[in-house]
Amino acid sequence: MDLATCLQQTLVPATRKLAEQQLAAGEASPGFAVMLLSLVQSPATDPSVRFAAALYFKNLAKKHWKQIDGEQDFLAAEDRDAIKATIVPLMISVPSSLQLQLSEAVTIIADNDFPGKWKNLIQDLVARLNLQDLNVNIGVLQTAHSIFKRWRHQFRTDALYLEIKFVIDNFAGPYLEFFKAIDGLIDANSGDKATLEKLFEILFLLTKIFYSFTCLDLPEFFEDHQNEFMDLFSKYLTYSNPLLVSPSDEAGHMEKVKAMICENIDLFARMYEDEFTRLPQFVQLVWTLLTTTSIEQKNDVLVSRMLAFLTSIIKPVRHRELFNNPATLQSICREIILPNMTLRESDEELFEDDPIEYIRRDLEGSDSETRRNAAAELVRGLLEHFAKEVTEIFSQDVNRFLTSYAANPAANWQAKDTALYLITSLSAKSLTAQTGATQTNEHIQIADVFAAHVLPDLQAPVEGAMHHIIKVDAIKYLTVFRGQLTKQQLVSILPLVANHLGSSNFVVHTWAAHAIERIFAMKAGNALLFTPADTAIMSGPILARLFDLIEAGRTPEKLAENDYLMKCAMRTIATVRDQIPDFQNVLVRLTNIIKEISKNPSNPKFNHFVFESLAVLVRFVCVTNPGSVSEFETFLVPQLLNIIQIEVAEFAPYVFQILGQLLSLHAQPGLPPTYQSLITPLVTPTTWESQTNVPALVGLLQAFVTKGSAEIVAGQKLGPILGVCQKLLSSRVNDTHGFELLMTIFEYTSTRDLAPFVQNIFVVLLTRLSQHKTTKFSSGFLNFISFLFALERPDLTVDSVIAIMDSLQPTPLFGGLLQNILLPELRALVVPADRRRCAIGMTKLLTESNTMLNSNYFPIWPEVLLVTMGLLDTLEGSLPGGGVADEEVDVLASLEEETGYQASFVRLATVARPSRDAVFARFPDPAQYLGQAVARLSQAHPGKVEAIVQSQLPQEKATQLRSFMQTAGVTLLR
C-alpha cells in the first residue's frame, strides 16, 4: 500500500487502526519522512491527505528528531539533511493550514539543530524576503516566528544569548528595512483591500517577531533603533482604514496588529522603562484608544491588551503620582474600567450557546483575553496604591446597581451581575486559582457582603425565577472568598452548593462542581480542612448527581466534555476516602464511564481524572478492607485488560499503573493466576516500544517482583525481566527506570537465584559508566551501590557486592572504581536525597566491610571517610516526615493542573510509587549513624580507627566526627 493511500485510510474509522499500524511500521524506513514532505508539497494530492501528511510529519519530528548521545539515531543523516534543505521553501509555498503544522515541525527541528547544525537557515530566510510576492513573505516570516518564539519560554543561558546574537547579526538589519518597506507599501496601497490584508498579515508577523527579539533582554540593535520601531508602533496603534475593519465578531488583521503592538509596549514598560523614553506618549495613546474603541467582540483582545498595559503602568510605586488625582481616578474607574465590566449581549449568547467555552474563559488561561478579567486586573493594580479612593468611587456604582436590581430583579438582573463582578474584583487584592483570594481589601467586609448579597442567591430555588448568571455569580463569589469563611460556615453552605448540581443549566452545575472541588481541597496548615467524617453523609448524593450529569452525554465525546464534573468526583472520593458509601456502585459507574470513553478518547483532562478517581477508590477502600482487593480485581481486571486488547494507547499507562496498584495491595506474597498470565506479554519487546508506557510498565514489573519473585524464578522469567532492565539501563532516557527496577530485583530476589546473571548485570553497568556516562547515570549508579550496601541481607553483604565487582577481571576492580570514579562522583552529588542515601551506603562500606580493612583497600579508607562526611555537610537532621495524620494528607497534592497524555507519561498521583527509601529509613540520622558505626568499628579494631582520625584527618574533620559520636553517645576506643 502506498503512503498516500495509507494516510487516506487513517481518516476512515473502519480502516484507521490498520493504516496507523502500517504507517508506524514504515517510520523507520529510510526516506519515509522525506516522502511525507513530498506529499505535503504535491498540489495534485487530495487536500485532506496533504494535511494528514503534514500532521504525521510534525508528530514524527516530535518523537524522533531529537538525537541522544550513545543511542542509535532513528532518522538517517541523509533524511535529516534533505528535510532541512526542503522544509523552508516548502513552508513558504503551501497553504496556511499546512504552514501551521510545518511551523511546529520547524520549531522542533530548530530546537535541536539551530544554529549549530543548521547554520544557513537565517541567511536562507533573509534571501527569500522580497516585496514582489507577499505570500512568500508570509511564509518566510511565519518560519522565522516559529524559530524565534522558542526563546520566550527558555531559561536564560549563555548558549541561548549566543543564538539570539547570531540571529540578530544576520537578521535584524534586513528585518528593520523590510518593516519600513512594508510600511511604505501600506501607504501606497491604502485603497486596495486585498493587498492591504496581505500587508497587515505580514505586519502582524513582524510585530510578533519584535516581541521574541526583546522578550529576554534589550539587544543593542533594538535599543539603537528604538525610535524607528516606536514610530511604526505609534502609527499603527492609531491607524484606521475602513477597508480593514473586520465585518464579523472575529478580530481582523488591523485589530490583531494593534493588540500585538500593545503587548510589545507592555513588555517595554515592564522590563525596559529606563530606555523607554516614549512611554508617556504611549500611555496617552492607549488611554485615548480605550475610551474610543467600541465594545464589539472583535476588539476584545485589543482592549484586554490595552488594559494590561495600563495595569503595568499603574502598579509600580514610582508611577503613583501620575494617577494621584481624583479626576484621573474617576476617569479610569468610570470611563475605562466600568464599561469593560458590564455584561454584553455577546457574553450572554456565549453563556447559552457555548457554555463550556464560557466556563473556560472564566476559569482557565483564556480568561486573560477577556475584557472583564483585564478590567479586574486593572482594579487590583489601582488597589495597590489607591484602595480607599477606588473603593469609595466604585461603592457608589455598586449601590446604584444593587438598587436597580432590587427594584426589578427580573428586568435588571444585569445590574446585579455587574455589581457582584465589581465587588469581587474590588475585594480581592490578589488571588490564585488554587486558593482563591489571598489578600483582601481592608475597606470591604467580605462576610457582610456574602451574607447580604450572595447567601440569599444560594438559598433561592435552583430552578426558580432567578437568572442563571446570577446563580453563577453567587457560586463564583463563594469560590473566590472561601478562604475568608470559617469551616463551620462552609459546612452549612456546602449543601446549598451541592443542590446546584441539580440545575439544568450547564454553567450553573459546572460552577457548583468546581466550587465543591475547591472547597474540599482547602487546607488548614499542611492538613486538609475537611476530613472523611465531615463529608461522609454528603458525598453519596454529590457523587450520584455528578455521575448522572456525566452519563447524560450520549456519545463518548459528550460524556467526556465536562472535566470539571469528573474532577469534582475525584476530589470527593479523595476526601471521603474509606468512608465512601456504597463503593461498589461508585466502582461500577467509574468503570462504565471508562468503557464508554475508551471508544474514542477525546479529553485528556477528563481521562486523567476518571482514572485518578479509580486509583483513589482502590487505594483507600482496599487499604482499610484488604478483603475487597479480590472484589475490585474481579470487576476491574477484565475491563482493564480489554483496554489493552483493543489497543487504546492513550489509556495503557493508566491501566498498567492500576494493575500494579491492585497487585501491590495483596496482603500475602505470591502472584494470583490472573497476573501470572501477564508476565510473558509484559517482557515482550513490543510492549516497551512506546516511551509513554515505560514508567508505568516499570512500576507494574516492580509490583510483580515484589509480590511474586518465587513464581518469576520458577517460571524462568527472571532472565527476560533482567533483559528489560538491561535495555532500560542502556538508554539515556530510561536509565533511571532501569535502576528502579534493578533495585527491586535485588531487594526481593535471592542471591542464589541472581547468581547466573549478576556478573553480566555489573558488566552492563560498568560498561555504560566508562563509555557513555552522564550525570544522571552516575547518580543512579551511586544510589544503586549504596542501596545494595544498605540492604542488610545475610546473603548480600557489603563484601559480597565488592567480590562480585572484583571477580570481573583478574586484578581487583573495586579499588580503582572507588578511587577513580565513585569518590569523584560522590563529591559532585548535589541532590540532598542522593547525598543522604550515599552517605548511609558509604558508612556501610567503611564500617561493615572486611575487604576495606585489608592492605589493598585500607589506604583509601580515610579518603572514603572524608567524602562521606562531606556528603553530610549540607544535610540537616533526620528524614522528613510526621506532623500530619494520614487521613489529613492531600493525596492529590502532586496532581498537575494541566494533564494530558499526548506529550508524555502522566503519573496517577494516588498510586503509591515503589520507594527505595524504606531501606534507608532504618538510619533516620545519617550523621549519628556514622558516629555509631565508626565507634563500633573502633571497638572491633582497637587503636586502628583512632590512629587514622589523629594522623590523616584534618583537625576540623576529626572534631566533626567526634561531635557525631557525642550526639550518638559513643566514643572511639584508643
N, C-alpha and C positions, 0 to 999 in steps of 0.2 A: 504494500500500500504506500502511495507517495505521501509526502509531507503535507501537501495542501489538503488532500482527502482526509488525512488523519485529523488535522485541525478542524476541518469542516464537521467531522463526526463528533468532536468534543462539544459541539453546540447542540447536539441532539441527545436528549436524555437516554434514549434506548441504546445508543452506541457510545455514549460518553466514556464509560468506565474502561471498555476495551481500548478505545482510542488513546485515552490517557496512559494506559499501561504500555502501549506501543510507543508512544512518544517518550515516556520515561526510559524505555529500553534503548531508544536511539540517541539519547542525550550524550552519551559518552563517545559516540561515533565521530571521527574527525570530520570537520566541515558542517556538522549539524547546526551550530549557532549561525554560521555564515549563510546557510540555506534559509534559515528563518528570516534573516535580514533581506535576502533576495526576494522572498515572498512579500515582505513589507514594501519593498521598492516597486514591485510589479503592478502597474496600473491595470493590467488585464485581469489580475486576480480579484475574486469576489471581495468586496469591502469588509465583510464580516470575517473572512479568512485572514485578510491583511491585519485586521485589528487583533485577531486571536494570535497571529504570529508575533506581533509587537508585544503583546502581553506575555506570551510564553518566553520571548527573548528577555524581557525585563526580569521575570522570575528566575530564569536560568542564570542571568548575571548576578542576581541577589544570592543564589545558592552557591555558585561555583566560581565567580570571578576572583574572589579573594584567594591569594596564594599563601600557603602556610609552609614555613621553612621545614624541611625534613619530611614533607609529605608529598605524595605524587600529585602532580597538577592534573585537574580534571579536564581542562581545556588545553588543546595543543598550542604551542607557541605560535605556529603559523596562523591558527584561527584567531588568536589574540591580536596579532599584527593586522590581519585582514579586517577585523572588526573595527579597530581604532582608525584604520585608513578609510573605512566605509561609512561609519556611523554619522559623522558630522555632515558630509554632503547629503546623506540620506535624510537626516532630520530636517535639513533645510528645504528639501524638495517635497516632503509628504504633507498631507492634510493635517490640520491642527489636532484632530482626535488621535492621530498616530504620533504626533510630536510629543504629546503629553507622556505617552508610555516610553518612548525613546528618551525623553528628557530624564525620566527617573533612572533609566539604564545608564545614561551618560554620567549622572551623579554617582552611581555605584562604581562605575569604571574609574572615574576621576578620583574617587575616594581612595582607591588602591594604587592607581598608576600615575596620577598627576602630582607634581610636574616631572618627577624623576624618570618615569617610563613612557611619558607622552609629551616630550618637550616641544614638539612642533604644533601642539594644539592651539595655543593662543595666536601664534603667527598665522595659522590657517584660518582662524576665525576673523582676524583683522583683515586679511587679504580678501575675504568674501563680502565685507561691508561695501555697499555701493548705493548710490542714490537713484539708480535706474529701476531696480527690481525690488519693490518694497516687500514682497513675500519672502525673498531670500533674506532680507534684513531681519524680518521677524524670526525666521529660523535660526539665524546666527545669534541673535540676542537671546532667544529662548535657550539655546545651548549654553551660552555664556552665563546666563542667570542660573541654570541648573548646576553649573560648576561652582559659581561663586557663593550661592546661597548656603552651601555647606558650612561656610565659615561662621554663620550666625549662631550655630549651636555647638561649636567645637571649643575645647579648652585652649586657652592661650598658651602656646608653646613656641620655642624658637623656630621649630620646623614650620609651624603654621605661618608665622610672620615672614619667614623667608619665602614661602609660597606666595603670600599676598604681595610681597615686594616684587617678586618675579613677574606676577601678573600686571602690577601697576607699571613697572618699567616697560612692558611690551604692549599694554592695552590702554592705559589711562589717557595718553595723549590722543590717539585716534578716536577714543570714546568721546572725549570732550568735543573734538572737532566735528564728529558725527552728530552729537547732540545739538550743536549750533546749526549745523546744516539742516537737520530735521526741523528746527525752529524756523529757519528761513522758508522751507518748503510749506510749512503750515501757513505762514503769512501769504505765500504765493498762491495757495490753493484754498483760500478761505471760503470760496463759493462752490467747491467740488466735494460733495458729501462722501462719495465712495473713497476718494483719495484721503480726505481728512480722517476718516475712520481708520484707515490703514496707518496713517501717520501717528494718530493718537495711540494705536496699539503699540507702535514702536516706542512712543514717548513713555508709555506705561512701563515697558520693559527697561527703558533707560533709567527711570526713577527707582525701579526695584534694584537694579544693579548698583546704583549710587548707595543705597542702604547697605548692601553687602560689603561694599568697599570701606564704609565708615563705621560699621557696627561694633568693631572691637577697639579701634584706635583711629585717630585722625591722621591719615598719611600726609606727608609733606605736600604732595602734589595737590591734594584736595584742600589743604589749608591755603596754599598759594593761590589756587584758582577758586576760592570760596565765593568771591563776589560774582564771578561769571555764572556759577551754578545757582546762586541765590537770586540773581537777576531772572534766570529762567524759571525758578520756582515761584517767585512773586508774580511773574507774568501769567503763568498757567494756573496759579491758585485763584486768580481773579478773572481768568479767561472765560469768555462767553460767546457762544455761537449757536444760533437756533438749529443749525443743521446737525449738531452733535447732541442735542437734548434727547435723552432716552425716551421713546414713546411708551415704554412698558414700566412695570414695577421694578424691573431689574436695573441695576446701575449700568450706565453706558460707559464708553471709553473716557469721556470727559470727567465724569464723577469718579471713576477709578483713579485717574491721574491725580486729581485734586486730593483724594484720600491718601494716596501714596506720598504725595508731597508733604501732607500733614504728618505722616509717620516719620519722614526724614527730618523735618524741623523739630519734631518732638524729640527725636534722638539727639539732635544737636543741643536742644535746650537742656536735656538731662545730663549729657556727657561732656559737652564742649562749650559751656556757656561763656567762658572767658574769651574764647576765639570767635564766638557767635555774636559779632558786633551788631548785626541787623535784627537781633531778637525783638527789640521794641516795635520795629516795623511789622514783623510777622504777627506779633500779639494783636496789633491794631487790625491787620488784615483779617485774621481769624475771627476776632470779635465782631467785625462788621459782617463777615460772611455768615456767621452763626445767626445773626439777627435777621438775615435776609433770605436764608435758604429755606425752601418750603419743607413741609412735614411729609412730603411724599416718600414712600417706602424706598425708592431708588436712591435717595440721599442718606439712608441710614448709616452706611459705613462711613461716608464722608463726615456726617455730623458727629458720629462716635469718635472718630479720629481727632476732629477739632476740639471736642470736649476733653479728650485725653491730653491734648497739647496744653489746653488751659489748666488742667489739673496739675500737670508737671510744672507749670509756671507758678501756680498758687502755693504748692506745698513747701518749697524751701523758705526758711525763716527770713532769708535775705531779701525776699520779694514782698514781705509783709506790707511794707509801706506803700507799694504800688496799689494795694487794694484797701488800705486802711482809710476808707472814706464811706460814709453812709450811703451816698448816692451811687457809688460804684458797686457796693454790696447789693443794694436794692436792684440795680440793673442786672447784675449777674443772676440773682435769685429769680427775678420776675421775668426778665426778657430772654434768658438763656436756659436756666435750669427748668423752670416750671413748664414751659411749652413742651419740653422734651420728656416730661414725666407723665404727661396726660396720655391715657389710652386712646389709640386711634382706631378707626374703623378696620384698618388692615390687621391690627393686633387682634381684634375681636374675630375677624374672619379666620385668622390662623388658629385661634383657640378652638373654633368649631370645626374647621376643615382639616387641620393637620396638628392634632393635639400633641403627638409625640415630639414634633419639632418645637412646638410652643414650650413644652417641658424642658427640652434640652437647651433651649435658649436661656431658660430660667436657671438651670442647674449646672450646665457644663460650659466648656470653654467658649462656645459660640456666643454665649451671653455677653462677652466683652464687645461684640459688634452691634449691640442693641443700644438705641438712644437712652432708654431708661437706665440701663446699667451704667452707661458712661456718665449720665447726669448724676446718678447716685454717687459715683466715684468723685465727681466734682464737688458734691456736697461734703463728702468726707475730707476732701482737700481743704475746703473752707473751714471745717470744724477744727482743724489743727491750730488755727490762729484766731478764728472769729466765732467760736462756738456760741457764745451768748448772743452776739449780734444776729447771727444767721438763724438761731433758734427763735428769736423774737420776730424776725421777718416772716419766717415760714409758719409760725404759730397762728398768725392772722389768717393765712391761707388755709391751714388745716381746719381751723374753726369755721371758716366760711364754707368749706367743702362738707364738713360734717353737718352743719346746719341745713345745707341744701339737701343732703341725703335724708335727714330726719323729717324734712317737710314732705318728701315724696320718695320713699325708698325704691319703688318700682321704676319710676321715671328717672331718678337721679342717682342710680347706683354707680355710675362712672365717677361721681364726685367722691363717694366713699372709697372707691378703688384708688383714686389719686391721693386721697388723704392718707390711706394706710401705706401706700408705697412711699409717700413723702415722710411719714412718721418713721417708717422702718429705716430709710436712708439717713434720716436726721438723728436717729437714736443710736445707731451702730457706728462708732467711730472707726472700728476695724472689725473685720470678720473673716472667717475661713469656712470653706465647705465642710471641713471635718468637725469643727467645734462651734460653728455659729458665731455670734457676736463675742469678741474677745475684749473689747473696750467700748464702753457706752458713754453717751452724752450725759454729763452730770446735771444738765438743766432739764432733763426729761425723766419722769418717773415711769420706768418700764412696766412695773407691776400694776400701776394705776391705769395706764393706757390699756394694758391687757384686760383688766377687769371691766373697764368701761366700754371698750370698743371692739374687743376681739372675742372674749369669752362668750358674750351673748350670741355672736355669729356661729360659734362652735356648738352652742346649745340649741340653736334653731333647727327645725326639722331638716334632715338631709335632703329630702326632695320637696321642700316647701317652696314658698314664693321667692325666697332669696336667690339672687343671681349666682350662678356657679362661680363666677370670677371672684365674688366677694367671699365665698366659701374658701377658695384657694388662697386669697389674701390672708384670711384668718389663720389657716394652717401654716402658711409661709411665715407669718409673724411669730407664731409659736415655735417654729423650727429655728428661726434665726436667734430668738431670745430664750431658748430652752435652758441655757446655762445660767440665766438670771432668775429662774424659778426654782423652788425647793423640790426635793424628791416627793414630798407629800402632795404638793400642788400637781406635779407631773402624774403621780399615781391617780389622782382624781380626774385629770384631763384625758389620760390615755383612752379610756372607754369612749369618750366623745370623739376622739380622732378615729378610733377603730370603727365607729359607726359609719364614718365617711367612706370606708372601704365598700360599703353597700351602695354608694352613689352610682347612678347610671352614667355619670359624666366621666369620661376618660381622665381628664386633667385632675378632677377632684379626687378620685380614688387613687390615682397615682401619687399625687402630693401627700395624701394620707399615708400611703405605704412608705414614702420617703421619710415623712416625719417620724413614724413609728421606728423605722430602722435607725435614724439618727439619735432618737431618744434612748433606744436600747443600747446604743454604742457609747453612751456617756460614761465618764469615769469620775470617781472620787479619789483623787490622788492617782495611784497606779492600779487601783481596783475598779472593776465595773460597778456602776452605780446600782444597776438592777440585778438582783440575784434570781436564781431559778424559783425560789419561793415567791418572789414578788410577781412573777409572770406566769406561774403555772396555770392559774384559773383563766386568764385572758388569752393565753397562747392558742388554745384549741380553736375558739371562734375566729381569731385572726388568721391562722393558717388555713382554716376551711374556706374563708372568704377569698384569701389570696389565690388558692388553688382553683376556686370557681372562676375567678377573673381570668387567670392564665388559661385554663382549659376551655374558656369561651372562644378562643381562637380556633377557627375551623380548618386552618392549614398549618403546616409546620412553621411557616414564616410568620403568620399572625400570632400563633401561640408563643413564639419566642420574641415577639416585637418589644414587649414591655419588660426590660431587665430590672426596672425599679421594683416591680412586684416580686420578682424572684429574689432580688437582693434582700428585701424585707423578710421573705420566708426564711432565707438563710440566716439572717441575723436573729430572727425569732427563735429558730431551732438552737442556735448557738447560745442564746440567753437562757432558755428554759432547760436545756440540757437533758439530763436523765429524768427530769420530772415532766417531760412532754406527755400529754395524754394521748393514748391510742397511737403509739409509734408505728404499729403495723399499718394503719391507714395512711399515715404520712409516707411511709416507705412505698406503699402501693402507688400513691399519687405521684411521688417523685419519679418512680420507675416508669410509669405511664408517660410522663412528660418526656423523659429521656428517649423512650421508644419512639415517640412521635417526632421529636426534633432530629432524631437520627436519620430520618428520611431526607432531610435537606437542612443541614446546619447553616444558619444564616446570621445569628447574632452572637459573636464571641463572648460578650459580657454575660448574656443570659446563660449560655452554655456553661461558663465557668461557675456561675452562681448556683446552678442546679446541681452540678457535681460536688461543689463545696458543701451544699446543703446535705447531700447524701453522705459525704465524708464526716460531717459534724454529727449527723444522726448515728452513724456507725460508731464513732469514737465514744460518745457519751453513753449511749444505751448499752453497748457491748462491754464497756469497762465496768459499769455498775452491775450488769447482769450478764456474766460470761456465758450463761446458757443460751443467750439469744444469738450468739455468733452463728450457730448452725441454722437458726431460723432466717437470719439475714442471708446466709450463703445459699440456702435452698431457693430463696426467692430471687436473689440478685445475680449469682454467678452465671446462670444460663443467659440472663439478659445481657450481662457484660460481655460474655464470650460471643454472643450473637453480633455485638457491635464490631468485634474483631473479625468475625466471619464475613460480615457484609462490607468490611473494609471502609469503615467511617474513620478516615485517617485523623480527622480533627479531634476525635474523641479517644483515640488509642492511648495517649498519655494519661488521661484521666482513668481509664479502665485499669491500666497497669498499676496505678497508684492505689486504687481502691482494693484491687485484688491483694496487693501487698499488705494493705492495712488490715483486711479481714484475716489473712493468714497470720499476721503478727499478733492478733488478738486471741489466738487459740491458747488456752491455758496450759495445755500439755504439749510436749515436743512431739514431732512427727508430722508427716505430710498426709493429709486426708487424700483419698483416691482422686478426687476431682483435681487437686493440684498436681499430683504425680503425673497425670497425663499431660500437663502443660510444660514439663521440663524440656522435653525434646524440641517443641516449637520455639521455646524461649532462647535456646542456644543455637538456633539455625541462623546463619549469617544474614539472610534476607530480612529477618526480624529487626536487625540493627542498622539497616540501611538509612532509615530516617533519623536524622540528628535530633529531631524533636522528641523522639521516643526514648533516647538514650538515658537521661536521668531517671525517668520512671521505670524503665526496664532494670536499671541497676538496683533501684530500691526494691523492686519485686524479687530479683535474684538474691539480694541480701536477706529478704524475709525467708526465701526458700532455704538458704544455707543456715540461717539462724534456727529455724524450726526442724529442718529435715536433713541435716548433714549425713546422718546414717543412711537414709534412703538414697541420697545422691551418690554416696560412695558405693553402696550396694548395686545401684543401677548403672554404675560406670559412667556417671555424668560429671564427675569432678574434673576430668580432663577437658571436656568441652567447655565447662564453665571457666576453667583457667585459660582456655583458648580465647574466650570472650575477653577475659581480663587482660591477656597479652595484647590483643588488638586495641583495647582502650588505652593501655599504658604506652603504646607506640604512637598514639595520636596526641598532638599538641592541644587539640581541642578537648579531648576526653580523658586526658591522663588523670585528672583529679577524680573522676568517677572510677577509673581503674584502681586507684589506691583505696578508695572507699570499699570497693568490692573485695579487694585483696585482704584488707584488714579484717573484714567479716569472715572470710575463708579461714584465715589463720586463727581467729578467735574461736571458731566453732568446729574446726576440723582437727582431728588428732594428728600429731606429728608423724605417726606411723602411716596414716593414710596420705599425708602430704609428701612423704619421703621420695616417691618416684618423680615428683615434679619440682621439688624445692630448688635444686641446683639450677634448673632451667629458668625458674622464676627470677633468681638473682642475676643470672646471665642477662636476661632481658632488661632488668632494671639498671644494672651497671653499664651495659652497652649504651642504653639511652642516656645515662648520666655522663658518659665520657664523650659521646659523639653528637648528641642533639640536646644538650642540657638547656633548660630555661629556668628562670627564677621560680616559676610555678612548679615545675617538676622537682627542682631541688628541695623546695619547701615540702612537697608531698613525700619525697623520699625520706627526709629527716623526720617527718611525722610518723611515717611507716616504721622506721627503725626504732624510734622512741616508743611507739606503740608496742612493738614486739618485746622490747626490754621491759616494759611496764606490765605485761600480761600476767606475770606471776603464775605460770603454769608449770607443773613439775616436769612435763615433757618438752618444754620450750623455755629454757633458761637463757640468760644473757650470754653465757659461754657457748651454748649450743648454737645461738644465732651467729656468733663470731666464727665458730667452727664451720658452719655452712659456707660462709664467705671465704674463709681461709682454704677450704677444700677446692676452690675453683681454679687454683693454679698451684704449681709445685712449691712456691715460696709463699709464706703467709701474706694474704692480701689486705686484711683488715687494717693493719697498722698504717700502711700507705694511704688507704682510703680515708682513714680517720684524720690523718695529719694533713693530707693534701687537698681533700675535698670536703669532708664533713665539717671540720673545725672552721675553715673559712666561710662555708655556707651558714653555719650556726651563728657566726658573728654578724652575718648580713641579715638575719631574720628581723623583721620589724613588726609583724602581726602579733599582738600580745598573746592570743590563744596559742599560736605556734610556739612562741618563746616559752610559755608555761609548760606545754607538753614536752618540748625538747629538754627543758631543764630537769623535768622528772626523769625522762629517759636517760639523760646523761648521768644523773645521780645514780641510777641503777647500774649503769656501766662502770662508774667509778667505784662503787661500794659493794657490788654483788658479783663481780667478775674475777675469778681467779686468774684468768688469762691476762687481765690488765696489770696484775701484780708480778708477772714473770719478767724475766730480763729483757725480752723482746719489746714489751709494751710499757713497762713501768717508767721509762724515761719521759714518755709523753703524758703520764698521769697528771703532773702539775698543770700542764697547759690545758688539759681537759677540764680540770677543776676551775681554772681561771675563766675559761669560756662559759662554763656552767654558771658561775657566779655572775658573769656579765649578762647572761640571759635573765637573771633575777633582778637586775638593777632597775628596770622600769616596771616591774610587776609590783602591785600593791595588794597586800592582804591575801585572803583566801579566795576560793572560787566564788563567783557571784551566785546569788540565789536566795530564796527565802523572802519573807516580808509580806507576801501576798498569798492568801489561801487559793488553792487550785480552783475553787468554784468562782473566784473573783477575777481570774486571769482572762484577758480578752484573747481568745484563741484565733480571732480573725485580725489581730493587730498587724500582722505582716502582709495582709491581703492588699495587693496593689489596687488603686482606684481604676487604673486603666489595665484591663486584662484582655488578652487576645491570644489566639493560637497561631496566627499567621506567621509571626516573626520568629518565635522561639517557644521553648517549653514553658508551660505555666504550671507552677507547683501549687498543689492544693495546700492551703495554709494550715488546715487542721489534720492533715495526715502526718503522724509523727515520723520524723526522719531518723533513720538509724544513726546513732551517735557513738563515736569512739570515746567521748568524754567520760562515760561511765567507768572505763578502765582507769582513767586518770583521777577520777573523783575520790579515790581512796587516799589521795595526797592533797588535801584541800589547801595547804600552805606549803608551796614548793621550797621556800627558804628554810622553814622549820624542818621539813623533811630532809633537806640536805644536811642540816646540822645534826640531826639524829643519826642519819645513815653514816656520815663520816665518823661520828663518835663510836658507833658500833664497829666500824672497820678498825678504828684505833684500838678498841678493846681486843679485837681478834689478832691484831698485829702490833703489840705494844712498841711505842717509840718510832715506828716506821712513818706513820702519818704526821706525827708531831715534828719529826725531823724535816719533812717536806715543807710544812707550814712555816717553820722557823727559817729555813735556808732558801727556799725557792719562791715563796710568795711575797709580793710587795707588802710593806707594813700595813697599808690601809686595807688590803685584801685579807690579810691574816686577822686583823681586828674585826673585819666584817664577818668572817667565818666564825669567829668566837662569839660574835653577837647572835648569829643564827643559833649556835649551840646553847647560848644562855637562854634564849627565848624558848628553846626546846627542853631546857632543864638538864642538859648533859654537858660534859667536858671531854677534852682529849685526854687519852691515857698516855703518860710520858713513858 
